[in-house]
Structure formats: structure tokens, C-alpha cells
Amino acid sequence: ESSNLAGVRHILLVLSGKGGVGKSTISTELALSLRHSGKKVGILDVDLCGPSIPRMFRVQDNDVHQCDSGWVPVFVDQDKSISLMSIGFLLEKPDDAVVWRGPKKNALIKQFVADVAWGDLDFLIVDTPPGTSDEHISTVEALRPYKPLGAILVTTPQAVAVGDVRRELTFCKKTGLRVLGIVENMSGFVCPHCSECTNIFSKGGGEELAKHAGVPFLGCVPLDPQLSQSLEEGRDFIQEFPKSSAFPALAHIAQQILDSTSQRSS
């Protein structure tokens, strides 16, 4: 039986045990970086209670349509180089809350995995909610037959966040999901006037955790007002702000993902 994921070459999950660390930011910027490397990318937003991906690409008013093989994802550009699926497109009003118990959430996640007509993609990035429970188990189980490439774990530098992400490492181990690496987000604030870096949330927690767990450390992404602004306005940060302090960090993370896929296929 042919599947809607048959044309997807690599599936990546973006995880964190903690909310507010920037999983959707990393998912968005990774998709844009891969697009600029000539790749076709999809983002599946399985954060059912806080779907922010449609807003970050400024397509939150778009509707999802049906075709013979299921839902047609929302395309960000005319080239159809980035496609999105999110519960945000299915809500009648943007302020509607998803007040659902576990089984209904799990059923929608399975439907998202089975019934979205992605077509041919180089990468499908799965943006997940915080935690290690129902939605995560459903997502990993539904994707397991398609052999996901692995997971990127996002943390902020402070000890509380790193502790929660340590639990996510345990989750990956228990579910047999390969950890591609850890990203430390909000790692210092570079002053736009004097370029001095202030470590608002301490520093180095993500790197230390990666060393301790024996997984790759993919890099630190500093707090950057230009990055926040581009996400608020749904603009392409990678294209518009190449001189930003966050740009080299994000480009480096994307390059490591590309390197890991080429090693795997060689």
C-alpha cells in the first residue's frame, strides 16, 4: 500500500522536555536554512494546544483542502519549497482552544501522519509540544515504520531547562529514537550597538548535557531581536539578516543535519 510519506527522504523530530525553549523557532529556521540549500521541506506541527508554525510563516489565514490522497498541506511560497500542516489551519477561529483528552489528540496525530499528501520532500520536520507523554508516544509510534532520521533536542542554558531536556534524552532512549544532537537556544544576548554578549540565562548547559550524554552538540543560538522580529512578521530571517549574530549558528546547525544525512546515505 502506498503511503503519503513514501516520497519523504528524511524525517526529523524537534523535541524538548520544556516549553518556551524555542522548538518552533528552531523548526522554522532549520526549514528555511534547508530550503536555501536547495531542499524541499515540510513541517508537521503536532503541538495541538499551541500551534505557532502557521503564524511564523504568515500563512495562518490559509485553509487546508482535500485531495484524493488526503489533506493538501499549505505551501509557504509559489515554488512549493516549504509545506506546512498544523491544527492551526483546522480551527474555526484563531483563538479557539483545543480542549481534548488524550485519545482524540492521538487520533489526530495518527491522521496527520497518514493523511497529509506531502508529495516528494527531502526533509519532514516534526515540531512537537513540550514533554514526554501521550502526543510524543503517538508521534514516534506513528512515524516508526518510516524510519525517522532522529531527533534534535532544544534547550536553553539554565539548569532547570537542561534537567527537563535530560528527561527527553531518556524518552529517546526508551523509544529507540536516535538523537542527532542538542541545540542551546537563547544562548546569550548580543547587543546590537556594541556587540557585547551578555549571558542572560547563564551559559553552556546544553553543551555540558551533550558531553555528559555522549551526543553531538549542534551549537548555540543567541537571543537576537532581528530573529524575534522576523518570526513575529513571518519573514525569511535566513535571507534577510545574513549579518545577524544568530545567522552563522543556524546555518551551522543545518549544515550538520545535511552532513549526517549524506553520511547515512553513503
C-alpha positions as CSV (number, residue, x, y, z in Angstrom):
1,E,0.0,0.0,0.0
2,S,1.5,3.3,-1.0
3,S,1.8,5.9,1.8
4,N,1.7,9.6,1.8
5,L,5.2,9.6,3.4
6,A,6.7,7.4,0.6
7,G,8.2,10.4,-1.1
8,V,9.8,11.8,2.1
9,R,13.5,11.1,2.3
10,H,14.3,12.1,5.9
11,I,12.1,12.7,9.0
12,L,13.4,14.8,11.9
13,L,11.7,15.4,15.2
14,V,12.3,18.6,17.2
15,L,11.9,17.8,20.9
16,S,12.3,19.3,24.3
17,G,11.1,18.3,27.8
18,K,10.4,22.0,28.4
19,G,8.0,24.6,26.9
20,G,9.2,28.0,25.7
21,V,12.7,27.0,24.7
22,G,12.1,27.7,21.0
23,K,11.3,24.4,19.3
24,S,9.1,26.1,16.8
25,T,11.8,28.8,16.2
26,I,14.4,26.1,15.6
27,S,12.0,24.1,13.3
28,T,11.2,27.2,11.3
29,E,14.8,28.4,10.9
30,L,16.0,24.9,10.1
31,A,13.3,24.6,7.4
32,L,14.4,28.0,5.9
33,S,18.1,27.1,6.1
34,L,17.5,23.7,4.3
35,R,15.3,25.5,1.7
36,H,18.2,27.8,1.0
37,S,20.4,24.7,0.5
38,G,18.1,23.7,-2.3
39,K,16.0,21.2,-0.3
40,K,12.2,20.7,-0.3
41,V,10.9,20.8,3.3
42,G,7.7,20.0,5.1
43,I,6.8,20.9,8.7
44,L,4.3,18.9,10.6
45,D,3.2,20.8,13.7
46,V,1.9,18.3,16.3
47,D,1.7,20.9,19.0
48,L,-2.1,20.7,19.2
49,C,-2.6,23.2,22.0
50,G,-0.1,25.8,20.9
51,P,0.2,25.7,17.1
52,S,2.6,28.5,16.2
53,I,4.1,27.4,12.9
54,P,1.4,28.9,10.7
55,R,2.0,32.3,12.3
56,M,5.7,32.1,11.9
57,F,5.3,31.7,8.2
58,R,2.5,34.2,8.0
59,V,0.0,31.7,6.5
60,Q,-2.3,31.4,9.5
61,D,-5.3,32.5,7.4
62,N,-4.9,29.7,4.9
63,D,-7.3,26.8,4.6
64,V,-6.4,23.1,4.2
65,H,-8.0,21.4,1.2
66,Q,-8.8,17.8,0.4
67,C,-7.4,15.7,-2.5
68,D,-7.8,12.0,-3.4
69,S,-4.9,11.0,-1.1
70,G,-5.9,13.2,1.9
71,W,-5.2,16.7,3.1
72,V,-3.1,19.0,0.9
73,P,-0.5,20.9,3.1
74,V,-0.3,24.7,3.0
75,F,2.5,25.9,0.8
76,V,4.5,28.9,2.0
77,D,5.8,30.1,-1.4
78,Q,4.9,29.7,-5.1
79,D,7.8,27.3,-5.6
80,K,6.2,25.0,-3.0
81,S,9.6,24.5,-1.4
82,I,8.2,24.6,2.1
83,S,4.8,23.0,3.0
84,L,3.0,23.0,6.4
85,M,0.4,21.1,8.2
86,S,-0.9,22.2,11.6
87,I,-4.2,22.1,13.6
88,G,-3.9,25.9,13.4
89,F,-5.3,25.6,9.8
90,L,-8.3,23.5,11.0
91,L,-9.6,25.8,13.8
92,E,-12.7,27.9,13.0
93,K,-11.3,30.9,14.9
94,P,-7.6,31.5,15.8
95,D,-8.5,31.9,19.5
96,D,-10.2,28.5,19.7
97,A,-8.7,26.3,22.4
98,V,-8.2,22.6,21.8
99,V,-9.8,21.1,24.9
100,W,-9.3,17.4,24.1
101,R,-8.5,14.3,26.1
102,G,-5.6,12.1,25.1
103,P,-7.4,9.7,22.7
104,K,-8.7,12.4,20.5
105,K,-5.3,14.1,20.3
106,N,-3.6,10.8,19.5
107,A,-6.2,10.1,16.7
108,L,-5.5,13.4,15.1
109,I,-1.7,12.9,15.2
110,K,-2.1,9.5,13.5
111,Q,-4.3,11.2,10.9
112,F,-1.7,13.9,10.4
113,V,1.0,11.2,9.8
114,A,-1.2,9.1,7.5
115,D,-3.4,11.5,5.6
116,V,-1.3,14.5,4.5
117,A,-0.3,14.4,0.8
118,W,3.3,15.7,1.2
119,G,4.5,14.6,-2.2
120,D,8.3,14.5,-2.6
121,L,10.2,16.1,0.2
122,D,13.9,16.0,1.2
123,F,13.0,16.6,4.9
124,L,9.9,16.5,7.0
125,I,10.5,18.4,10.3
126,V,8.1,17.4,13.1
127,D,7.6,20.2,15.6
128,T,6.4,18.7,18.9
129,P,4.8,20.0,22.1
130,P,6.8,20.1,25.4
131,G,7.0,16.9,27.4
132,T,7.4,13.1,27.0
133,S,3.8,11.9,27.2
134,D,0.8,11.0,25.0
135,E,1.4,13.1,21.9
136,H,5.1,12.2,21.8
137,I,4.5,8.4,22.1
138,S,1.8,8.6,19.4
139,T,4.0,10.6,17.1
140,V,7.0,8.3,17.4
141,E,4.9,5.2,17.1
142,A,3.1,6.5,14.0
143,L,6.4,7.5,12.4
144,R,8.3,4.4,13.3
145,P,7.5,2.4,10.1
146,Y,9.1,5.3,8.1
147,K,12.4,5.1,10.0
148,P,12.9,8.7,11.2
149,L,16.4,10.0,10.8
150,G,16.3,11.1,14.5
151,A,15.6,13.9,17.0
152,I,17.1,17.4,17.6
153,L,16.7,18.3,21.3
154,V,16.3,22.0,22.1
155,T,17.3,23.5,25.5
156,T,18.0,26.9,27.0
157,P,21.2,27.2,29.0
158,Q,19.9,27.3,32.6
159,A,19.9,24.2,34.8
160,V,16.1,23.9,35.1
161,A,15.6,23.6,31.4
162,V,18.6,21.3,31.0
163,G,17.1,19.0,33.6
164,D,13.9,18.7,31.7
165,V,15.8,18.0,28.4
166,R,17.7,15.3,30.2
167,R,14.3,13.5,30.6
168,E,13.8,13.9,26.9
169,L,17.0,12.1,26.3
170,T,15.7,9.2,28.4
171,F,12.5,9.3,26.3
172,C,14.5,9.0,23.1
173,K,16.5,6.1,24.6
174,K,13.3,4.3,25.7
175,T,11.6,4.7,22.3
176,G,14.7,3.9,20.3
177,L,14.9,7.3,18.7
178,R,18.4,8.4,17.6
179,V,19.5,11.8,19.0
180,L,21.1,13.8,16.2
181,G,22.2,16.4,18.7
182,I,21.4,19.2,21.2
183,V,20.8,22.9,20.3
184,E,21.3,25.5,23.1
185,N,18.8,28.3,22.2
186,M,18.7,31.8,23.8
187,S,22.4,31.4,24.5
188,G,23.5,34.9,25.4
189,F,22.2,38.3,24.0
190,V,24.5,40.1,21.6
191,C,24.0,43.9,22.0
192,P,23.1,45.4,18.5
193,H,25.0,48.6,19.4
194,C,28.3,47.4,21.0
195,S,28.3,43.7,20.0
196,E,29.0,42.6,23.6
197,C,27.4,39.3,24.6
198,T,25.5,39.1,27.9
199,N,24.6,35.6,29.2
200,I,21.1,36.3,30.4
201,F,20.3,32.7,31.2
202,S,23.8,31.5,32.2
203,K,25.7,29.6,29.5
204,G,26.9,26.2,28.5
205,G,24.2,23.9,29.9
206,G,23.3,22.4,26.5
207,E,27.0,21.7,25.6
208,E,27.6,20.1,29.1
209,L,24.5,17.9,28.7
210,A,25.6,16.8,25.2
211,K,29.0,15.9,26.5
212,H,27.5,14.0,29.5
213,A,25.0,12.1,27.3
214,G,27.6,11.4,24.6
215,V,25.5,13.0,21.8
216,P,26.6,15.7,19.3
217,F,26.3,19.4,20.4
218,L,24.9,21.2,17.3
219,G,25.5,24.7,18.5
220,C,24.4,27.8,20.5
221,V,21.8,30.2,19.0
222,P,22.0,33.7,20.7
223,L,19.0,35.8,21.5
224,D,18.6,38.1,18.6
225,P,15.9,40.9,18.2
226,Q,16.1,40.5,14.4
227,L,15.2,36.8,14.7
228,S,12.3,37.5,17.0
229,Q,11.0,40.3,14.7
230,S,11.3,38.1,11.6
231,L,9.3,35.3,13.3
232,E,6.6,37.8,14.5
233,E,6.2,39.1,11.0
234,G,6.6,35.8,9.1
235,R,9.7,36.9,7.2
236,D,12.6,34.8,6.0
237,F,15.4,35.5,8.6
238,I,18.0,33.4,6.7
239,Q,17.6,35.5,3.6
240,E,17.1,38.9,5.2
241,F,19.6,39.0,8.0
242,P,22.9,37.2,7.0
243,K,24.9,39.6,9.1
244,S,23.0,38.8,12.3
245,S,24.8,37.0,15.2
246,A,22.2,34.1,15.0
247,F,22.7,33.5,11.3
248,P,26.0,31.5,11.4
249,A,24.7,29.4,14.3
250,L,21.6,28.4,12.4
251,A,23.4,27.8,9.2
252,H,25.9,25.6,11.1
253,I,23.1,23.5,12.6
254,A,21.5,23.0,9.2
255,Q,24.9,22.0,7.7
256,Q,25.4,19.4,10.4
257,I,22.0,17.9,9.6
258,L,22.8,17.8,5.9
259,D,26.2,16.2,6.7
260,S,24.5,13.5,8.9
261,T,22.1,12.6,6.0
262,S,24.8,12.4,3.4
263,Q,26.9,10.1,5.8
264,R,23.8,7.9,6.3
265,S,23.1,7.5,2.6
266,S,26.8,6.9,1.6
